[in-house]
Amino acid sequence: MAFWKSLFSRSSSSKEVAKKRLQLLLIHDQVDLTPDQMGQMKQEIVEVIERYLSVETEDTHVVLDRMDQQIRLVGSIPLRENTRRKRSSG
């Protein structure tokens, strides 16, 4: 989440904003995922989590980030107050 705040915060210089945007583009290029594929992956991740927990889907964020020489999938998936879902028999 801090990555996105720093990416769009007004206090950053335009040089820093451009650098972070370029890094984001390079990460997506390295993993070879289109924006549509990222959106589909996010939706599928949320669907799996919703099998067990109640999720606030509107506030869900899933991004690729570079940390410690690795590309990582980073997610912020807020849960509703009554988070436990009833298991369906099947």
Secondary structure, DSSP 8 states (H G I E B T S, - for coil): -HHHHHHH-TTS-HHHHHHHHHHHHHHHHHHT--HHHHHHHHHHHHHHHHTTEEE-GGG-EEEEEEETTEEEEEEE--EEEEEE------
